[in-house]
Amino acid sequence: MEKIVIFDWGGVIMHKHPVDNNDRQAIIRTIKSFNNSLTNDEAWDIYFKTLVDENGIFISRQNDEQSKIKWIDRLNSVGNLNTTIEEFSKRFIEEHLKVGYYKDLVDYIHSLRDKCKIAIFSDLIYCCVPALDKQVDLSQFDYVWLSFITHVRKNEETAFQIVEQDLQTSPNNILFVDDTSVNIENAKKRGWNTCQAFGYESDKIKNSVEQFLVKDLNLQKGFRR
């Protein structure tokens, strides 16, 4: 079982804008719970503007307490909020646990365990993990690479190098499913098989996976003729 199919989370498994009941709405609800005078667009802008610290490092690459506190300080300052890291994280988690996801696709992903290895490879903030785990059951996956643990995002070459170092396999044995063009292009540069799709394009994802799993088998059959 050398082959592995690697899935992104947001957009592939979790509902992402513009789908109803998505992560953007969860973020807006979280921000507005601490300042209800904000419009939806204002709440989203506050979140977006505070993702990066004074050194240009995304909070989705950080997991130490000091960085988390700095993020909350930025949110309080920019959004005129009045919250703590504990309060904000708790609300963030609660709202993300309400977000919809493509359950049929998750069931299909779990069904692949008899055919290949499966993995999650995602850029996300530390307090997204409860929602991710609820949706996919992380214990079912052979590998999980999350940016706040690896401290690199998928727009960085190092993120893909970490995956390759852990797997110790040929790029031909990797299929990466992601909804974002830049992530797909970075994977292609390294020789990975790729499928750019959203979770609602389940037929496209399933076809790509099935073709990937039988590709070498078909070649072997051809050589035996």
C-alpha positions, 0 to 999 in steps of 0.5 A: 500500500505505497500509494497515498491520497492526500486531501485538503480540508477547507473547500474539499471536505468543509463547506467553503464560501460561497456554499451555505453554512460555511467557514466564512459565516462561522468566522463572522459569527465569532467576531460579531459575538464580541462586537455586534455593531459590526456588519458581516463585511466588517467582521470578515475584514477584521479577521482577515487583517489580523491573520498576520503578525508584525513579522508577516507570519500567519497565525495558521503557522503558529501554535505557541501561547505568545503568538495566540495572545498577540493574535487576540490582542490584534483582534481586540485592537482592530475590531474593538472587541473585548475578549481573551484567548480562552473566550475567543477560542471557545467561541471559534470552536463552537461556531466551526462545529456548526459548519457543514461538510461533505459527509458522503465524500468523507465516507468515500475517503474512509472507504479507501483505507483498504486500497491505499493510505489516506492523509489530511494536508491543510492550512488551518488555525489551531482552534479549527481542529475540533471541527476537523476531527468531528467531520473526518475522525483524524484517527482514521488517517495514516498521516495528518499535516496541519500548518500550525503544527508543521509551521509552514503553509502550502504556499511554501515549498517546505510544506511539501518537502515535509510530506515527502520526508515523512512518506519516503515514496515516489511522487508518482505514488501521491495524489493530492486533492485540493481546491486552490490553484496555487497549492495544486501547482506547487504539488505538480512542480514536485511531480505529484498527481493532482486533482483540483476540485471542491467537495461538491465535485465528488464524482470528479474526485472519485474518478481521479482517485480510481484512475490513480489507484489503477494506473500502474496496474494497467501498465503492468497488465500491458507489459504482460501481454 
